[in-house]
Amino acid sequence: MSRRMSERRTNPGRRADAAIVGGGVVGAACALALAQQGLQVTLIEHAEAPAWLSTDADPRVYAFAPDNAALFESIGVWAAVRDARAHPYRRMRVWDAAGGDELRFDADAFAVKQLGWIVEHALLQDRLWAALRQSNVIVRCPASVVALEQDEEGATLELDDGLRVEARIAIAADGGRSTLRQLAGIGTKTEDYGQRGVVAYVATERSHEDTAWQRFLPTGPLAFLPCAPWPQAANVSSIVWTLPDAEAVRLAALDDAAFAEELTRAFASRLGDVRPLSKRTAFPLRRQLADAYVAGRVLAIGDAAHVVHPLAGQGVNLGLRDVSALRDAIASAQARRADWAAPHRLARWARARRSDATASAHAFSAINRMFSNDDVATTLLRGPALGLVGKLAPLNRALWRHAAGV
């Protein structure tokens, strides 16, 4: 943690416009975006993330969408991310192990240079915090929220060091187990998928062709996401393998040779033989949706509002769209010289974002249920259905535009 960051303190007599709890990717981006709109912003985070090093490889990666690259560009962060290690992907191929045609997306067909980028979580967070150090955002770190008071004018957050932070709005960006969301009385509905996502970096015998690959198996989807070359391997991919809990535990415990053999077979040798490059990590999967995105003067964004299945790589994209929508709502009100924090404006933002995220979360769950089973009738339908979507150009384009946020 930098000495400068840890020593920055709020003035108890100064009221912030927005107090953001959580300095992850979504929370840090929100702080920078709102500060750019001229708001006085305080960011509260319990621990600063370790610095990203090019010699490290964070197994948590995102399929970063073009609209969120534009958000990062607007807050002055994207060039630093892109130039460090953001690998563009130009194609997507999705197919079912039971047969049928592929669902294909191609940048050339959409007249774009790339469909998106594969980016490491740690890199995003590192570059966002570098930008925070150069901004006028007041950062309280290390600090945690222990109490909340609200009235019609704003929210007051009490921190674990006794400091009280007053703000017109408080934003919960502190993850799926959000303390601020709970203090605001916002409940959640959770569905445990009984699955885990196994993530790791691997080298493949054949080139990934700048393509994001996904094969649906009866146990769950298996994705190979294209990455930049490593010194010890030219063809590098990040895998996300969704498996039932017990099977994920079994595979995570295998030695590298046995794991490579099972992974190669599960992917039907699409990219040839596979060789592990990193340790494997397994994390539990669930869907969790907040009952509301606003409660009084508290807003919920990112994982504090919605946790979704990783099969479409849309988790962080949905969270950053919360940020973009809030920034745009504030800018619109400022242009009209209206109150950007008026309850009806916050409620309008919340309705729009909750509708989009809830629909996406349920769609991802439905796709996971449809493809993660070996029911005969379902199996006969799903392969041809993928192929049909791929052949209907308007539907194919509409699906990509939704995923890309354009």
N, C-alpha and C positions, 0 to 999 in steps of 0.2 A: 504494500500500500504506500502510495506516495505521501510524504510528510505534508505537502501542500493540500492534498485532498482531505487528509484526516484532521487538519487544523481549521479548515473552513467552517465557520459557525454562523448560524442565523442570528439576526438581531431580534430578540424577543418582541421588540416594539414594532417590527415591520411585518406586515401581513402579506403573504404570498398570494399570487393569483391561483396557482396550482401547486399542490404538494403531491408528489408522485412517490408511491411506496413500491420499491422494487427496481433495481438497476440492471436487470437482464436486458436482452435484446429489445424487447418491446418497450419496457419502461424507460430505458436510456434513449431510445429513438423518440419516444413521446416527449421526454424532457427537452430534447433539442428542437423538436418540431414546434412545441408551444413557445419556447423561448424565442424562436425565430419570428413568431407572430407578435412579439413585443410583450409577452406575459412574463411576470416575475415568477420563476419556477424554483421550487426546492425539491431535490431528489433525495430520498431516504433509502439506504441500502445497508444490510447487516454486514456484508463482507465484499470487498472489491475482488473481482476475479483475477486470477493469475495472468501475467502477461503472456500473450501468444508468441510463440517462437516458430520460425519456419521449419525447425528440426522436429517439432512436435506434430502430431496428427490427432485432432479431436475426433473421436468416432461419431459424435453428434453432428450430422450434416443436414443441410436443408436444400430442397429444390427451390431456389430463390426465384420468385416470379418477377416479370418485367415491371409491373406497377410498383413493387416494393423497391426495386433498383432505382426507379424514378424518385421515390420518397427519399432514399438514401442520398441520391444525387442532390436533391433540394436542400438537405441539411448538411451537405458538404462532406459526406463520408464515403460515398460509393467508389470514387477513384482510388482511395486508399485500400478498400476491400478488393476491388477488381484487380489492381496491380500487384497485390500480395499473392493471393492464391484462390481465385474464383474461376472455376472451370466452366465454360459455356457448354451447354448441350443443345444439339441441333435437331435431334430426332427423339421420338419415344416409340417403343414397341411394347405392346401388351398382348399377351396370349394366354390361353388356358391349357393346362397340361392334358386335359381330356380331349382336346382337339378343336377344330374350327379355325377360322381365319384370324389373322392378327388385327388389332386396332393400332393404326399408325398415325402419328403426327409428325409433320416435317416442316422445318423452318422455311424451306423454299416454297412450299405450297401456300404458306401464309405471308410470303414476301417479307420475312424478317431475318435478321442475321442469326438469331438464336431463339430458342424457346424459353430459356432461362439459364441459371447458373447453379452449380453445385458449390456450396459455401459451408465452411466449418463454423460451428457455433462460437468457438473460442475466438476466431478471427473477427467475426462480427462484433462481439462484445469488446474486444481489445480496441478496435478502431472507433467504436462509439464512445468509449471512455476517454480515449485520446482527444476526441472532439469536445467532450464535456470539460476537460481541463482547460480548453481554450475558450470556453463559452462563459456566459454570465449566470449559468445555472448554479445555484447554491447546493452543494453536495454534503449531506450528512452521512458519513461513513467512517467507522462502523456505528450503526444505530438501528434500532428496531422499534416499531410502534407497539405500545402496550395498552393504550386506551384511546377512545374516540368520543368527542362531544360534537353535536351538531345543532344548528339552529337555522333559521331561514336565510341568514346572511352568509353562512359558511361552515367550515369544519375546523376543529382544533384537535391536533394529534399530539398525544403525550408520548415521548420517547423514553427508552429505557435508561437514559442518562438524566432524566428529569426535565429536559427541555420541552417546551410546548411550541408547536408549529401551527400557526393559524393560516388558513387559506380559504379562498372563495370556493374552490372545489378540491376534493382529495381523490386521487386516482389509485385504485388497487391494481398494481401490475406485479404482484408478488407471488405469482404462480398458482398452481392448482390447489394448494393448501393455504391460500391467502388469509393472513391474519386480519388485514383491513376489511376484506369482504365479510368475514365472520363478525367482526366488531360492528359492521353496518347492518347486521341482521339479514344478509342475503344468503338464502339457502341454495342448495344444489341438488340436482338429480344425477345419480351415477350409475353406470352400467359397467360391471367388470366383464371384460371379454373372455377371461380365462385363458388369455394368450400373453406371450412375451415377444418383444422385438429383440432379436439378436443382431448386433451391429459389429462391424469390423471392416478393416481394409484388406483387400486381396489383390494379388496379381493374376492376370489371366493370360493364357497362351496367345490368344488373338486380341486384336485391337477392339476397344469398346466402341469405336467409330463415333465418338462424341454423342452417344445414344444412351438414353435412360431406358433400361430394360426392366420389364416386370412380368413374371410368370406366376399365374395363379395355380396353386396346388391345393389338394383337399385339406391340407393342414393350415393353409394361409398363404398370402402372397410373398414372393421372393423378388426383391428388387436389386439390380446392379446399377449404381449411379456412377457416371464417368468422372474421374478425377485427373488432376495433373500428374505427370510422371514423377516418380521418386528416383533418387540416385541408384537404388538397387532394383528398380523395375520400371519398364516403359509403359506397360498397360495396367493402370491402377484403377480400381473401382471401390466404392464404398457399398457394402451390402446391408440391406435391412430385410431380415428374414422373420416373418411372423409365424409363430408356432404355438401349439398348446403348451401350457405351463410345463408339464412334465417332460415333453419332448425338447423344449428349449433348455431345460436344466441338463438333460442328457447330452445334447449336442455341445453345450458350453463346456462340459467336462471332458470332451474328447481331446486326444492329442492332435497336433496340427495335421498330421498325415491322414488320420481317420476323418477329421472334420472336412478336410479338402476333398476327400473322396466322396463323402455324402453331399457336400455342396455342389460339386461338379455334376453328380448324378441328378440332384434336384433341379439344376438349371439346364438339364439335358445337354450338357457340353456345348451350349450355345456359343461360348467364347473360348472353347477348348478347356484344357486342364486349368484348375484353379489352385493358387498357392497363397496361404495366409501370410499377411504382412504385419499384423498387429494382434494384440490381445482381443478377445471377444468379450462383449458386454451384453447382458440381457436385462431389459427393463419391462415391468408389467404394463399392460395396455388396458385403457379404460376410456369410456366416454363420460365426460362430466360437463354438465351445462348449468350455469347459474340461473336461478329463478328470475332474476332481474339484472339489468346492467347498470341501473341507477337506483339509489336509495337515498333520498334527501340530497345531500351535497357530495355523495360518494359515487364514483363511477368505477366499473370493473372492466378491464381490458385484458387481452391476451389469455393466458391459461387461467387467470383468475376468473374469467368469464366463460371460457370454453376449452375443454381438452378433447381432442378428436383422434380418431385412428390415424396412424402415420402412413397408411397405404398410398395416399395421394400427395404426401409431402406438403400438406397445406396448413399445418399447425401454426408455424410462425408467420406464414403469409396472412392467415386470418387475423392474427393479433396485430400485425402491422397495418392491416386495412382498418382496424379499429382506430389506430392512430391517425391515419390519413383522413378518415371520415370526421374525426373530432377536430383536427386541424382545419379542414375545409369548412366545417360548421362555424368555427370561431372566426375564420377569415370572412365568411359571408356576413356574419353579424357585425363585424368591425367595419366592413365596407358600407353598411347601412347605418353606422353609428348607433347600433342597437346593443342591448346587453347580451354579450356572448354567453354569460352564465345563467341566463333566465331559465327557470325550471322547464318551461315548455320546449326550449331548444335542446336542453339536455335529454329530455324525454324523447324528442324526435330522433336524435342521434341514437339513443338506446334502442328504440323500436327497429330502426333500420338495420343496425348491426346485429341485434339479437335474431332478427328474421333471417338474415343471410347466414350467420354462423350456425344457427339451429338447423336450417335446411341442409347446409353442407355436412354437418355432423351426422345427421340421420342418413344422408345419402351415402356417406362413407361406411356407416354401420351396415346399411343394406347391401352394399357391394361386398363387404367382408363376409356377411352371412351367406350371400348367394354363392360366392366362390370358395369359401372355406368349408366345404362339405363334399361328400361323395354320394349325395342323393341322386338316384338314377335320372329322374325326370328333370331336375335342375341341371344336371351335368349335360343332358342332351340339348338344353336350350341355351346355356350361357356362351359356349364357344361360337355358335352361329350368330348370337346377338352381338358379340364383340365385332365380328366381321361385318355385320350389317351397319353398325355405327361407323366403322371405318370407310365403308363404301358410300355413305350418304354425306356428301361434301358439306352441305349447310349444317348438319348436326355435328359433324366432326369439327368444323370451325367454331361452332357455338360452344362446344365443350372446351376447346382450347382457350377461347376468349374468356370464359368464366374462370378457368384455372389461372390464366395469366393476369386477370384483373383488368382487362382492356375492353 
